[in-house]
C-alpha cells in the first residue's frame, strides 16, 4: 500500500494470479464498476490490479459496494486456487 499526496482514485492490487478482468462482469452484475488495471498498460502489467473512482462523498452505498467487490474478488480467488490445485469437481 502506498499513501499518495493527492488524487481521487483507489488502486487495488489483487493476488498476482487473479486478473481483475476475471471479476469485472460479476461486479457489473452487482452494479459495481471499476477499471481493470491492464487498461493502463500496453504490456498488461497491471492485470491483477483495478482502479476505483473515489470522486464522490463517502456513503453507505459506496461502502457496501466495496465490501461486495471484496467478496467477489475473494470468491474468484478461491475458485482460481481450487482449479490450480485440481480441486475442481468432476462431472
PDB file of N, CA, C and O in Angstrom:
ATOM      1  N   UNK A   1       0.849  -1.177   0.000  1.00  0.00           N
ATOM      2  CA  UNK A   1       0.000   0.000   0.000  1.00  0.00           C
ATOM      3  C   UNK A   1       0.889   1.232   0.000  1.00  0.00           C
ATOM      4  O   UNK A   1       1.948   1.258   0.627  1.00  0.00           O
ATOM      5  N   UNK A   2       0.445   2.222  -0.698  1.00  0.00           N
ATOM      6  CA  UNK A   2       1.167   3.494  -0.685  1.00  0.00           C
ATOM      7  C   UNK A   2       0.169   4.592  -0.334  1.00  0.00           C
ATOM      8  O   UNK A   2      -1.038   4.408  -0.491  1.00  0.00           O
ATOM      9  N   UNK A   3       0.659   5.712   0.133  1.00  0.00           N
ATOM     10  CA  UNK A   3      -0.197   6.834   0.502  1.00  0.00           C
ATOM     11  C   UNK A   3       0.189   8.029  -0.372  1.00  0.00           C
ATOM     12  O   UNK A   3       1.103   8.781  -0.033  1.00  0.00           O
ATOM     13  N   UNK A   4      -0.515   8.204  -1.507  1.00  0.00           N
ATOM     14  CA  UNK A   4      -0.171   9.305  -2.413  1.00  0.00           C
ATOM     15  C   UNK A   4      -0.524  10.663  -1.807  1.00  0.00           C
ATOM     16  O   UNK A   4      -1.307  10.753  -0.861  1.00  0.00           O
ATOM     17  N   UNK A   5       0.061  11.702  -2.363  1.00  0.00           N
ATOM     18  CA  UNK A   5      -0.157  13.064  -1.865  1.00  0.00           C
ATOM     19  C   UNK A   5      -1.506  13.627  -2.308  1.00  0.00           C
ATOM     20  O   UNK A   5      -1.947  14.644  -1.773  1.00  0.00           O
ATOM     21  N   UNK A   6      -2.161  13.000  -3.258  1.00  0.00           N
ATOM     22  CA  UNK A   6      -3.440  13.509  -3.740  1.00  0.00           C
ATOM     23  C   UNK A   6      -4.068  12.558  -4.733  1.00  0.00           C
ATOM     24  O   UNK A   6      -3.554  11.466  -4.974  1.00  0.00           O
ATOM     25  N   UNK A   7      -5.160  12.969  -5.296  1.00  0.00           N
ATOM     26  CA  UNK A   7      -5.845  12.160  -6.297  1.00  0.00           C
ATOM     27  C   UNK A   7      -7.218  11.735  -5.829  1.00  0.00           C
ATOM     28  O   UNK A   7      -7.588  11.957  -4.676  1.00  0.00           O
ATOM     29  N   UNK A   8      -7.977  11.121  -6.730  1.00  0.00           N
ATOM     30  CA  UNK A   8      -9.334  10.714  -6.394  1.00  0.00           C
ATOM     31  C   UNK A   8      -9.629   9.292  -6.865  1.00  0.00           C
ATOM     32  O   UNK A   8     -10.790   8.934  -7.063  1.00  0.00           O
ATOM     33  N   UNK A   9      -8.597   8.488  -7.044  1.00  0.00           N
ATOM     34  CA  UNK A   9      -8.794   7.091  -7.418  1.00  0.00           C
ATOM     35  C   UNK A   9      -8.073   6.188  -6.423  1.00  0.00           C
ATOM     36  O   UNK A   9      -7.064   6.563  -5.826  1.00  0.00           O
ATOM     37  N   UNK A  10      -8.622   4.996  -6.266  1.00  0.00           N
ATOM     38  CA  UNK A  10      -8.040   3.994  -5.391  1.00  0.00           C
ATOM     39  C   UNK A  10      -7.570   2.841  -6.260  1.00  0.00           C
ATOM     40  O   UNK A  10      -8.360   2.242  -6.991  1.00  0.00           O
ATOM     41  N   UNK A  11      -6.293   2.534  -6.179  1.00  0.00           N
ATOM     42  CA  UNK A  11      -5.742   1.377  -6.881  1.00  0.00           C
ATOM     43  C   UNK A  11      -5.745   0.211  -5.910  1.00  0.00           C
ATOM     44  O   UNK A  11      -5.255   0.322  -4.786  1.00  0.00           O
ATOM     45  N   UNK A  12      -6.298  -0.900  -6.352  1.00  0.00           N
ATOM     46  CA  UNK A  12      -6.360  -2.106  -5.538  1.00  0.00           C
ATOM     47  C   UNK A  12      -5.535  -3.180  -6.233  1.00  0.00           C
ATOM     48  O   UNK A  12      -5.729  -3.464  -7.414  1.00  0.00           O
ATOM     49  N   UNK A  13      -4.609  -3.772  -5.479  1.00  0.00           N
ATOM     50  CA  UNK A  13      -3.783  -4.846  -6.020  1.00  0.00           C
ATOM     51  C   UNK A  13      -4.318  -6.179  -5.510  1.00  0.00           C
ATOM     52  O   UNK A  13      -4.349  -6.430  -4.305  1.00  0.00           O
ATOM     53  N   UNK A  14      -4.736  -7.025  -6.442  1.00  0.00           N
ATOM     54  CA  UNK A  14      -5.231  -8.355  -6.125  1.00  0.00           C
ATOM     55  C   UNK A  14      -4.055  -9.326  -6.084  1.00  0.00           C
ATOM     56  O   UNK A  14      -2.947  -8.955  -6.474  1.00  0.00           O
ATOM     57  N   UNK A  15      -4.264 -10.559  -5.622  1.00  0.00           N
ATOM     58  CA  UNK A  15      -3.187 -11.551  -5.728  1.00  0.00           C
ATOM     59  C   UNK A  15      -2.721 -11.641  -7.181  1.00  0.00           C
ATOM     60  O   UNK A  15      -3.530 -11.543  -8.103  1.00  0.00           O
ATOM     61  N   UNK A  16      -1.441 -11.823  -7.376  1.00  0.00           N
ATOM     62  CA  UNK A  16      -0.862 -11.800  -8.728  1.00  0.00           C
ATOM     63  C   UNK A  16      -1.525 -12.794  -9.675  1.00  0.00           C
ATOM     64  O   UNK A  16      -1.545 -12.568 -10.885  1.00  0.00           O
ATOM     65  N   UNK A  17      -2.058 -13.873  -9.157  1.00  0.00           N
ATOM     66  CA  UNK A  17      -2.669 -14.900 -10.010  1.00  0.00           C
ATOM     67  C   UNK A  17      -4.107 -14.572 -10.422  1.00  0.00           C
ATOM     68  O   UNK A  17      -4.691 -15.295 -11.229  1.00  0.00           O
ATOM     69  N   UNK A  18      -4.684 -13.502  -9.885  1.00  0.00           N
ATOM     70  CA  UNK A  18      -6.084 -13.164 -10.168  1.00  0.00           C
ATOM     71  C   UNK A  18      -6.172 -11.923 -11.050  1.00  0.00           C
ATOM     72  O   UNK A  18      -5.797 -10.826 -10.635  1.00  0.00           O
ATOM     73  N   UNK A  19      -6.664 -12.104 -12.251  1.00  0.00           N
ATOM     74  CA  UNK A  19      -6.837 -10.979 -13.179  1.00  0.00           C
ATOM     75  C   UNK A  19      -8.082 -10.190 -12.798  1.00  0.00           C
ATOM     76  O   UNK A  19      -9.135 -10.766 -12.526  1.00  0.00           O
ATOM     77  N   UNK A  20      -7.953  -8.869 -12.780  1.00  0.00           N
ATOM     78  CA  UNK A  20      -9.107  -8.041 -12.425  1.00  0.00           C
ATOM     79  C   UNK A  20     -10.250  -8.208 -13.422  1.00  0.00           C
ATOM     80  O   UNK A  20     -11.415  -8.030 -13.064  1.00  0.00           O
ATOM     81  N   UNK A  21      -9.930  -8.544 -14.659  1.00  0.00           N
ATOM     82  CA  UNK A  21     -10.995  -8.770 -15.650  1.00  0.00           C
ATOM     83  C   UNK A  21     -11.821 -10.008 -15.298  1.00  0.00           C
ATOM     84  O   UNK A  21     -12.961 -10.138 -15.744  1.00  0.00           O
ATOM     85  N   UNK A  22     -11.256 -10.912 -14.508  1.00  0.00           N
ATOM     86  CA  UNK A  22     -11.976 -12.121 -14.107  1.00  0.00           C
ATOM     87  C   UNK A  22     -13.135 -11.800 -13.173  1.00  0.00           C
ATOM     88  O   UNK A  22     -14.057 -12.604 -13.038  1.00  0.00           O
ATOM     89  N   UNK A  23     -13.103 -10.648 -12.532  1.00  0.00           N
ATOM     90  CA  UNK A  23     -14.184 -10.275 -11.614  1.00  0.00           C
ATOM     91  C   UNK A  23     -15.030  -9.124 -12.154  1.00  0.00           C
ATOM     92  O   UNK A  23     -16.018  -8.733 -11.533  1.00  0.00           O
ATOM     93  N   UNK A  24     -14.648  -8.589 -13.296  1.00  0.00           N
ATOM     94  CA  UNK A  24     -15.321  -7.414 -13.849  1.00  0.00           C
ATOM     95  C   UNK A  24     -16.808  -7.655 -14.110  1.00  0.00           C
ATOM     96  O   UNK A  24     -17.646  -6.866 -13.672  1.00  0.00           O
ATOM     97  N   UNK A  25     -17.145  -8.738 -14.819  1.00  0.00           N
ATOM     98  CA  UNK A  25     -18.547  -8.997 -15.161  1.00  0.00           C
ATOM     99  C   UNK A  25     -19.388  -9.261 -13.918  1.00  0.00           C
ATOM    100  O   UNK A  25     -20.522  -8.789 -13.830  1.00  0.00           O
ATOM    101  N   UNK A  26     -18.844 -10.013 -12.950  1.00  0.00           N
ATOM    102  CA  UNK A  26     -19.571 -10.248 -11.700  1.00  0.00           C
ATOM    103  C   UNK A  26     -19.838  -8.933 -10.979  1.00  0.00           C
ATOM    104  O   UNK A  26     -20.918  -8.729 -10.425  1.00  0.00           O
ATOM    105  N   UNK A  27     -18.852  -8.046 -10.987  1.00  0.00           N
ATOM    106  CA  UNK A  27     -19.026  -6.745 -10.337  1.00  0.00           C
ATOM    107  C   UNK A  27     -20.126  -5.947 -11.038  1.00  0.00           C
ATOM    108  O   UNK A  27     -20.968  -5.342 -10.374  1.00  0.00           O
ATOM    109  N   UNK A  28     -20.125  -5.942 -12.359  1.00  0.00           N
ATOM    110  CA  UNK A  28     -21.166  -5.226 -13.103  1.00  0.00           C
ATOM    111  C   UNK A  28     -22.550  -5.783 -12.798  1.00  0.00           C
ATOM    112  O   UNK A  28     -23.524  -5.032 -12.737  1.00  0.00           O
ATOM    113  N   UNK A  29     -22.642  -7.115 -12.604  1.00  0.00           N
ATOM    114  CA  UNK A  29     -23.924  -7.727 -12.252  1.00  0.00           C
ATOM    115  C   UNK A  29     -24.461  -7.189 -10.927  1.00  0.00           C
ATOM    116  O   UNK A  29     -25.663  -7.256 -10.668  1.00  0.00           O
ATOM    117  N   UNK A  30     -23.561  -6.651 -10.083  1.00  0.00           N
ATOM    118  CA  UNK A  30     -23.949  -6.063  -8.801  1.00  0.00           C
ATOM    119  C   UNK A  30     -23.953  -4.529  -8.858  1.00  0.00           C
ATOM    120  O   UNK A  30     -23.943  -3.860  -7.825  1.00  0.00           O
ATOM    121  N   UNK A  31     -23.967  -3.982 -10.086  1.00  0.00           N
ATOM    122  CA  UNK A  31     -23.959  -2.529 -10.305  1.00  0.00           C
ATOM    123  C   UNK A  31     -22.714  -1.860  -9.729  1.00  0.00           C
ATOM    124  O   UNK A  31     -22.770  -0.733  -9.237  1.00  0.00           O
ATOM    125  N   UNK A  32     -21.595  -2.570  -9.800  1.00  0.00           N
ATOM    126  CA  UNK A  32     -20.308  -2.037  -9.346  1.00  0.00           C
ATOM    127  C   UNK A  32     -19.414  -1.941 -10.574  1.00  0.00           C
ATOM    128  O   UNK A  32     -19.238  -2.915 -11.305  1.00  0.00           O
ATOM    129  N   UNK A  33     -18.861  -0.776 -10.787  1.00  0.00           N
ATOM    130  CA  UNK A  33     -17.998  -0.576 -11.942  1.00  0.00           C
ATOM    131  C   UNK A  33     -16.619  -0.128 -11.490  1.00  0.00           C
ATOM    132  O   UNK A  33     -16.490   0.716 -10.603  1.00  0.00           O
ATOM    133  N   UNK A  34     -15.605  -0.687 -12.096  1.00  0.00           N
ATOM    134  CA  UNK A  34     -14.221  -0.285 -11.872  1.00  0.00           C
ATOM    135  C   UNK A  34     -13.491  -0.425 -13.196  1.00  0.00           C
ATOM    136  O   UNK A  34     -14.048  -0.947 -14.162  1.00  0.00           O
ATOM    137  N   UNK A  35     -12.269   0.030 -13.247  1.00  0.00           N
ATOM    138  CA  UNK A  35     -11.476  -0.094 -14.462  1.00  0.00           C
ATOM    139  C   UNK A  35     -10.409  -1.162 -14.231  1.00  0.00           C
ATOM    140  O   UNK A  35      -9.579  -1.021 -13.333  1.00  0.00           O
ATOM    141  N   UNK A  36     -10.421  -2.235 -15.039  1.00  0.00           N
ATOM    142  CA  UNK A  36      -9.361  -3.237 -14.911  1.00  0.00           C
ATOM    143  C   UNK A  36      -8.002  -2.600 -15.169  1.00  0.00           C
ATOM    144  O   UNK A  36      -7.848  -1.788 -16.081  1.00  0.00           O
ATOM    145  N   UNK A  37      -7.026  -2.974 -14.362  1.00  0.00           N
ATOM    146  CA  UNK A  37      -5.713  -2.340 -14.413  1.00  0.00           C
ATOM    147  C   UNK A  37      -4.966  -2.496 -15.717  1.00  0.00           C
ATOM    148  O   UNK A  37      -4.145  -1.647 -16.062  1.00  0.00           O
ATOM    149  N   UNK A  38      -5.239  -3.587 -16.464  1.00  0.00           N
ATOM    150  CA  UNK A  38      -4.487  -3.787 -17.705  1.00  0.00           C
ATOM    151  C   UNK A  38      -4.796  -2.730 -18.758  1.00  0.00           C
ATOM    152  O   UNK A  38      -4.063  -2.600 -19.739  1.00  0.00           O
ATOM    153  N   UNK A  39      -5.874  -1.973 -18.562  1.00  0.00           N
ATOM    154  CA  UNK A  39      -6.202  -0.871 -19.463  1.00  0.00           C
ATOM    155  C   UNK A  39      -5.100   0.189 -19.432  1.00  0.00           C
ATOM    156  O   UNK A  39      -4.925   0.922 -20.405  1.00  0.00           O
ATOM    157  N   UNK A  40      -4.366   0.278 -18.340  1.00  0.00           N
ATOM    158  CA  UNK A  40      -3.360   1.320 -18.151  1.00  0.00           C
ATOM    159  C   UNK A  40      -1.950   0.874 -18.512  1.00  0.00           C
ATOM    160  O   UNK A  40      -0.980   1.566 -18.200  1.00  0.00           O
ATOM    161  N   UNK A  41      -1.831  -0.279 -19.169  1.00  0.00           N
ATOM    162  CA  UNK A  41      -0.509  -0.774 -19.548  1.00  0.00           C
ATOM    163  C   UNK A  41      -0.600  -1.513 -20.874  1.00  0.00           C
ATOM    164  O   UNK A  41      -1.433  -2.404 -21.040  1.00  0.00           O
ATOM    165  N   UNK A  42       0.252  -1.144 -21.810  1.00  0.00           N
ATOM    166  CA  UNK A  42       0.285  -1.824 -23.102  1.00  0.00           C
ATOM    167  C   UNK A  42       0.772  -3.261 -22.970  1.00  0.00           C
ATOM    168  O   UNK A  42       0.488  -4.095 -23.830  1.00  0.00           O
ATOM    169  N   UNK A  43       1.504  -3.555 -21.900  1.00  0.00           N
ATOM    170  CA  UNK A  43       2.054  -4.897 -21.708  1.00  0.00           C
ATOM    171  C   UNK A  43       1.192  -5.767 -20.791  1.00  0.00           C
ATOM    172  O   UNK A  43       1.536  -6.925 -20.553  1.00  0.00           O
ATOM    173  N   UNK A  44       0.074  -5.234 -20.268  1.00  0.00           N
ATOM    174  CA  UNK A  44      -0.766  -5.995 -19.347  1.00  0.00           C
ATOM    175  C   UNK A  44      -0.189  -6.094 -17.952  1.00  0.00           C
ATOM    176  O   UNK A  44      -0.605  -6.937 -17.157  1.00  0.00           O
ATOM    177  N   UNK A  45       0.762  -5.239 -17.658  1.00  0.00           N
ATOM    178  CA  UNK A  45       1.498  -5.290 -16.396  1.00  0.00           C
ATOM    179  C   UNK A  45       0.605  -5.209 -15.160  1.00  0.00           C
ATOM    180  O   UNK A  45       0.927  -5.808 -14.134  1.00  0.00           O
ATOM    181  N   UNK A  46      -0.483  -4.496 -15.235  1.00  0.00           N
ATOM    182  CA  UNK A  46      -1.343  -4.300 -14.068  1.00  0.00           C
ATOM    183  C   UNK A  46      -2.612  -5.147 -14.146  1.00  0.00           C
ATOM    184  O   UNK A  46      -3.657  -4.749 -13.631  1.00  0.00           O
ATOM    185  N   UNK A  47      -2.528  -6.291 -14.775  1.00  0.00           N
ATOM    186  CA  UNK A  47      -3.679  -7.162 -14.953  1.00  0.00           C
ATOM    187  C   UNK A  47      -4.292  -7.634 -13.654  1.00  0.00           C
ATOM    188  O   UNK A  47      -5.468  -7.997 -13.629  1.00  0.00           O
ATOM    189  N   UNK A  48      -3.532  -7.639 -12.581  1.00  0.00           N
ATOM    190  CA  UNK A  48      -4.053  -8.078 -11.279  1.00  0.00           C
ATOM    191  C   UNK A  48      -4.436  -6.887 -10.388  1.00  0.00           C
ATOM    192  O   UNK A  48      -4.604  -7.033  -9.177  1.00  0.00           O
ATOM    193  N   UNK A  49      -4.568  -5.722 -11.002  1.00  0.00           N
ATOM    194  CA  UNK A  49      -4.940  -4.506 -10.263  1.00  0.00           C
ATOM    195  C   UNK A  49      -6.250  -3.964 -10.830  1.00  0.00           C
ATOM    196  O   UNK A  49      -6.648  -4.293 -11.948  1.00  0.00           O
ATOM    197  N   UNK A  50      -6.901  -3.137 -10.042  1.00  0.00           N
ATOM    198  CA  UNK A  50      -8.088  -2.454 -10.526  1.00  0.00           C
ATOM    199  C   UNK A  50      -8.119  -1.049  -9.954  1.00  0.00           C
ATOM    200  O   UNK A  50      -7.526  -0.770  -8.912  1.00  0.00           O
ATOM    201  N   UNK A  51      -8.820  -0.176 -10.652  1.00  0.00           N
ATOM    202  CA  UNK A  51      -8.895   1.230 -10.250  1.00  0.00           C
ATOM    203  C   UNK A  51     -10.337   1.597  -9.957  1.00  0.00           C
ATOM    204  O   UNK A  51     -11.227   1.382 -10.781  1.00  0.00           O
ATOM    205  N   UNK A  52     -10.558   2.155  -8.774  1.00  0.00           N
ATOM    206  CA  UNK A  52     -11.889   2.559  -8.323  1.00  0.00           C
ATOM    207  C   UNK A  52     -11.895   4.074  -8.142  1.00  0.00           C
ATOM    208  O   UNK A  52     -10.994   4.636  -7.522  1.00  0.00           O
ATOM    209  N   UNK A  53     -12.912   4.724  -8.685  1.00  0.00           N
ATOM    210  CA  UNK A  53     -13.048   6.165  -8.517  1.00  0.00           C
ATOM    211  C   UNK A  53     -13.501   6.484  -7.102  1.00  0.00           C
ATOM    212  O   UNK A  53     -14.397   5.833  -6.564  1.00  0.00           O
ATOM    213  N   UNK A  54     -12.884   7.477  -6.514  1.00  0.00           N
ATOM    214  CA  UNK A  54     -13.263   7.942  -5.170  1.00  0.00           C
ATOM    215  C   UNK A  54     -13.635   9.416  -5.225  1.00  0.00           C
ATOM    216  O   UNK A  54     -13.340  10.174  -4.301  1.00  0.00           O
ATOM    217  N   UNK A  55     -14.276   9.812  -6.300  1.00  0.00           N
ATOM    218  CA  UNK A  55     -14.615  11.212  -6.506  1.00  0.00           C
ATOM    219  C   UNK A  55     -15.919  11.644  -5.864  1.00  0.00           C
ATOM    220  O   UNK A  55     -16.317  12.801  -5.999  1.00  0.00           O
ATOM    221  N   UNK A  56     -16.595  10.737  -5.166  1.00  0.00           N
ATOM    222  CA  UNK A  56     -17.860  11.073  -4.506  1.00  0.00           C
ATOM    223  C   UNK A  56     -17.666  11.110  -2.996  1.00  0.00           C
ATOM    224  O   UNK A  56     -16.716  10.530  -2.469  1.00  0.00           O
ATOM    225  N   UNK A  57     -18.567  11.793  -2.306  1.00  0.00           N
ATOM    226  CA  UNK A  57     -18.543  11.768  -0.848  1.00  0.00           C
ATOM    227  C   UNK A  57     -18.824  10.351  -0.366  1.00  0.00           C
ATOM    228  O   UNK A  57     -19.564   9.600  -1.001  1.00  0.00           O
ATOM    229  N   UNK A  58     -18.222   9.999   0.766  1.00  0.00           N
ATOM    230  CA  UNK A  58     -18.428   8.665   1.322  1.00  0.00           C
ATOM    231  C   UNK A  58     -19.905   8.472   1.651  1.00  0.00           C
ATOM    232  O   UNK A  58     -20.564   9.369   2.178  1.00  0.00           O
ATOM    233  N   UNK A  59     -20.405   7.290   1.330  1.00  0.00           N
ATOM    234  CA  UNK A  59     -21.824   6.995   1.509  1.00  0.00           C
ATOM    235  C   UNK A  59     -21.946   5.499   1.804  1.00  0.00           C
ATOM    236  O   UNK A  59     -21.136   4.716   1.309  1.00  0.00           O
ATOM    237  N   UNK A  60     -22.920   5.088   2.585  1.00  0.00           N
ATOM    238  CA  UNK A  60     -23.084   3.658   2.864  1.00  0.00           C
ATOM    239  C   UNK A  60     -23.191   2.799   1.600  1.00  0.00           C
ATOM    240  O   UNK A  60     -22.751   1.650   1.593  1.00  0.00           O
ATOM    241  N   UNK A  61     -23.768   3.347   0.543  1.00  0.00           N
ATOM    242  CA  UNK A  61     -23.868   2.600  -0.722  1.00  0.00           C
ATOM    243  C   UNK A  61     -22.474   2.296  -1.278  1.00  0.00           C
ATOM    244  O   UNK A  61     -22.231   1.202  -1.786  1.00  0.00           O
ATOM    245  N   UNK A  62     -21.572   3.256  -1.181  1.00  0.00           N
ATOM    246  CA  UNK A  62     -20.210   3.044  -1.658  1.00  0.00           C
ATOM    247  C   UNK A  62     -19.513   2.005  -0.778  1.00  0.00           C
ATOM    248  O   UNK A  62     -18.839   1.106  -1.280  1.00  0.00           O
ATOM    249  N   UNK A  63     -19.681   2.139   0.528  1.00  0.00           N
ATOM    250  CA  UNK A  63     -19.077   1.170   1.446  1.00  0.00           C
ATOM    251  C   UNK A  63     -19.586  -0.250   1.158  1.00  0.00           C
ATOM    252  O   UNK A  63     -18.798  -1.194   1.113  1.00  0.00           O
ATOM    253  N   UNK A  64     -20.883  -0.396   0.965  1.00  0.00           N
ATOM    254  CA  UNK A  64     -21.447  -1.709   0.655  1.00  0.00           C
ATOM    255  C   UNK A  64     -20.922  -2.233  -0.674  1.00  0.00           C
ATOM    256  O   UNK A  64     -20.656  -3.427  -0.811  1.00  0.00           O
ATOM    257  N   UNK A  65     -20.771  -1.343  -1.655  1.00  0.00           N
ATOM    258  CA  UNK A  65     -20.230  -1.750  -2.948  1.00  0.00           C
ATOM    259  C   UNK A  65     -18.811  -2.258  -2.838  1.00  0.00           C
ATOM    260  O   UNK A  65     -18.451  -3.250  -3.472  1.00  0.00           O
ATOM    261  N   UNK A  66     -17.996  -1.581  -2.034  1.00  0.00           N
ATOM    262  CA  UNK A  66     -16.613  -2.033  -1.857  1.00  0.00           C
ATOM    263  C   UNK A  66     -16.558  -3.360  -1.113  1.00  0.00           C
ATOM    264  O   UNK A  66     -15.725  -4.211  -1.426  1.00  0.00           O
ATOM    265  N   UNK A  67     -17.430  -3.547  -0.140  1.00  0.00           N
ATOM    266  CA  UNK A  67     -17.485  -4.835   0.566  1.00  0.00           C
ATOM    267  C   UNK A  67     -17.910  -5.948  -0.390  1.00  0.00           C
ATOM    268  O   UNK A  67     -17.348  -7.043  -0.369  1.00  0.00           O
ATOM    269  N   UNK A  68     -18.895  -5.664  -1.217  1.00  0.00           N
ATOM    270  CA  UNK A  68     -19.345  -6.652  -2.198  1.00  0.00           C
ATOM    271  C   UNK A  68     -18.235  -6.962  -3.185  1.00  0.00           C
ATOM    272  O   UNK A  68     -18.023  -8.123  -3.534  1.00  0.00           O
ATOM    273  N   UNK A  69     -17.529  -5.944  -3.636  1.00  0.00           N
ATOM    274  CA  UNK A  69     -16.409  -6.156  -4.552  1.00  0.00           C
ATOM    275  C   UNK A  69     -15.348  -7.039  -3.894  1.00  0.00           C
ATOM    276  O   UNK A  69     -14.772  -7.908  -4.549  1.00  0.00           O
ATOM    277  N   UNK A  70     -15.092  -6.826  -2.621  1.00  0.00           N
ATOM    278  CA  UNK A  70     -14.142  -7.671  -1.897  1.00  0.00           C
ATOM    279  C   UNK A  70     -14.595  -9.117  -1.855  1.00  0.00           C
ATOM    280  O   UNK A  70     -13.782 -10.025  -2.028  1.00  0.00           O
ATOM    281  N   UNK A  71     -15.889  -9.346  -1.626  1.00  0.00           N
ATOM    282  CA  UNK A  71     -16.409 -10.718  -1.605  1.00  0.00           C
ATOM    283  C   UNK A  71     -16.310 -11.362  -2.985  1.00  0.00           C
ATOM    284  O   UNK A  71     -15.974 -12.540  -3.100  1.00  0.00           O
ATOM    285  N   UNK A  72     -16.600 -10.591  -4.028  1.00  0.00           N
ATOM    286  CA  UNK A  72     -16.492 -11.105  -5.399  1.00  0.00           C
ATOM    287  C   UNK A  72     -15.050 -11.514  -5.685  1.00  0.00           C
ATOM    288  O   UNK A  72     -14.803 -12.592  -6.228  1.00  0.00           O
ATOM    289  N   UNK A  73     -14.108 -10.663  -5.324  1.00  0.00           N
ATOM    290  CA  UNK A  73     -12.694 -10.963  -5.565  1.00  0.00           C
ATOM    291  C   UNK A  73     -12.244 -12.169  -4.743  1.00  0.00           C
ATOM    292  O   UNK A  73     -11.498 -13.015  -5.236  1.00  0.00           O
ATOM    293  N   UNK A  74     -12.693 -12.250  -3.499  1.00  0.00           N
ATOM    294  CA  UNK A  74     -12.322 -13.376  -2.638  1.00  0.00           C
ATOM    295  C   UNK A  74     -12.848 -14.696  -3.197  1.00  0.00           C
ATOM    296  O   UNK A  74     -12.137 -15.700  -3.216  1.00  0.00           O
ATOM    297  N   UNK A  75     -14.092 -14.682  -3.647  1.00  0.00           N
ATOM    298  CA  UNK A  75     -14.687 -15.887  -4.230  1.00  0.00           C
ATOM    299  C   UNK A  75     -13.951 -16.294  -5.498  1.00  0.00           C
ATOM    300  O   UNK A  75     -13.663 -17.474  -5.699  1.00  0.00           O
ATOM    301  N   UNK A  76     -13.645 -15.323  -6.354  1.00  0.00           N
ATOM    302  CA  UNK A  76     -12.923 -15.611  -7.596  1.00  0.00           C
ATOM    303  C   UNK A  76     -11.531 -16.145  -7.295  1.00  0.00           C
ATOM    304  O   UNK A  76     -11.060 -17.055  -7.977  1.00  0.00           O
ATOM    305  N   UNK A  77     -10.874 -15.599  -6.296  1.00  0.00           N
ATOM    306  CA  UNK A  77      -9.545 -16.064  -5.920  1.00  0.00           C
ATOM    307  C   UNK A  77      -9.600 -17.500  -5.418  1.00  0.00           C
ATOM    308  O   UNK A  77      -8.749 -18.315  -5.775  1.00  0.00           O
ATOM    309  N   UNK A  78     -10.597 -17.816  -4.594  1.00  0.00           N
ATOM    310  CA  UNK A  78     -10.740 -19.179  -4.077  1.00  0.00           C
ATOM    311  C   UNK A  78     -11.012 -20.163  -5.213  1.00  0.00           C
ATOM    312  O   UNK A  78     -10.451 -21.259  -5.235  1.00  0.00           O
ATOM    313  N   UNK A  79     -11.877 -19.772  -6.160  1.00  0.00           N
ATOM    314  CA  UNK A  79     -12.151 -20.640  -7.327  1.00  0.00           C
ATOM    315  C   UNK A  79     -10.884 -20.876  -8.122  1.00  0.00           C
ATOM    316  O   UNK A  79     -10.603 -21.995  -8.552  1.00  0.00           O
ATOM    317  N   UNK A  80     -10.117 -19.804  -8.314  1.00  0.00           N
ATOM    318  CA  UNK A  80      -8.878 -19.905  -9.085  1.00  0.00           C
ATOM    319  C   UNK A  80      -7.883 -20.839  -8.384  1.00  0.00           C
ATOM    320  O   UNK A  80      -7.245 -21.670  -9.031  1.00  0.00           O
ATOM    321  N   UNK A  81      -7.758 -20.702  -7.089  1.00  0.00           N
ATOM    322  CA  UNK A  81      -6.836 -21.560  -6.329  1.00  0.00           C
ATOM    323  C   UNK A  81      -7.272 -23.020  -6.393  1.00  0.00           C
ATOM    324  O   UNK A  81      -6.435 -23.912  -6.529  1.00  0.00           O
ATOM    325  N   UNK A  82      -8.591 -23.269  -6.295  1.00  0.00           N
ATOM    326  CA  UNK A  82      -9.106 -24.636  -6.373  1.00  0.00           C
ATOM    327  C   UNK A  82      -8.787 -25.256  -7.724  1.00  0.00           C
ATOM    328  O   UNK A  82      -8.379 -26.415  -7.794  1.00  0.00           O
ATOM    329  N   UNK A  83      -8.970 -24.499  -8.790  1.00  0.00           N
ATOM    330  CA  UNK A  83      -8.709 -25.055 -10.116  1.00  0.00           C
ATOM    331  C   UNK A  83      -7.218 -25.240 -10.348  1.00  0.00           C
ATOM    332  O   UNK A  83      -6.814 -26.134 -11.092  1.00  0.00           O
ATOM    333  N   UNK A  84      -6.394 -24.405  -9.717  1.00  0.00           N
ATOM    334  CA  UNK A  84      -4.945 -24.504  -9.893  1.00  0.00           C
ATOM    335  C   UNK A  84      -4.389 -25.767  -9.241  1.00  0.00           C
ATOM    336  O   UNK A  84      -3.382 -26.301  -9.705  1.00  0.00           O
ATOM    337  N   UNK A  85      -5.021 -26.252  -8.183  1.00  0.00           N
ATOM    338  CA  UNK A  85      -4.533 -27.449  -7.497  1.00  0.00           C
ATOM    339  C   UNK A  85      -5.347 -28.683  -7.882  1.00  0.00           C
ATOM    340  O   UNK A  85      -5.186 -29.752  -7.294  1.00  0.00           O
ATOM    341  N   UNK A  86      -6.223 -28.522  -8.876  1.00  0.00           N
ATOM    342  CA  UNK A  86      -7.000 -29.662  -9.339  1.00  0.00           C
ATOM    343  C   UNK A  86      -8.147 -30.012  -8.423  1.00  0.00           C
ATOM    344  O   UNK A  86      -8.599 -31.156  -8.399  1.00  0.00           O
ATOM    345  N   UNK A  87      -8.628 -29.031  -7.662  1.00  0.00           N
ATOM    346  CA  UNK A  87      -9.702 -29.295  -6.732  1.00  0.00           C
ATOM    347  C   UNK A  87     -11.085 -29.141  -7.311  1.00  0.00           C
ATOM    348  O   UNK A  87     -12.076 -29.136  -6.581  1.00  0.00           O
ATOM    349  N   UNK A  88     -11.156 -29.013  -8.634  1.00  0.00           N
ATOM    350  CA  UNK A  88     -12.473 -28.875  -9.256  1.00  0.00           C
ATOM    351  C   UNK A  88     -13.297 -30.139  -9.110  1.00  0.00           C
ATOM    352  O   UNK A  88     -12.749 -31.226  -8.926  1.00  0.00           O
ATOM    353  N   UNK A  89     -14.584 -30.005  -9.189  1.00  0.00           N
ATOM    354  CA  UNK A  89     -15.481 -31.131  -9.069  1.00  0.00           C
ATOM    355  C   UNK A  89     -15.663 -31.759 -10.436  1.00  0.00           C
ATOM    356  O   UNK A  89     -15.935 -31.067 -11.417  1.00  0.00           O
ATOM    357  N   UNK A  90     -15.512 -33.083 -10.496  1.00  0.00           N
ATOM    358  CA  UNK A  90     -15.702 -33.771 -11.761  1.00  0.00           C
ATOM    359  C   UNK A  90     -17.155 -34.125 -11.961  1.00  0.00           C
ATOM    360  O   UNK A  90     -17.864 -34.441 -11.006  1.00  0.00           O
ATOM    361  N   UNK A  91     -17.600 -34.072 -13.206  1.00  0.00           N
ATOM    362  CA  UNK A  91     -18.997 -34.405 -13.513  1.00  0.00           C
ATOM    363  C   UNK A  91     -19.158 -35.892 -13.742  1.00  0.00           C
ATOM    364  O   UNK A  91     -20.264 -36.359 -14.012  1.00  0.00           O
TER     365      UNK A  91
END
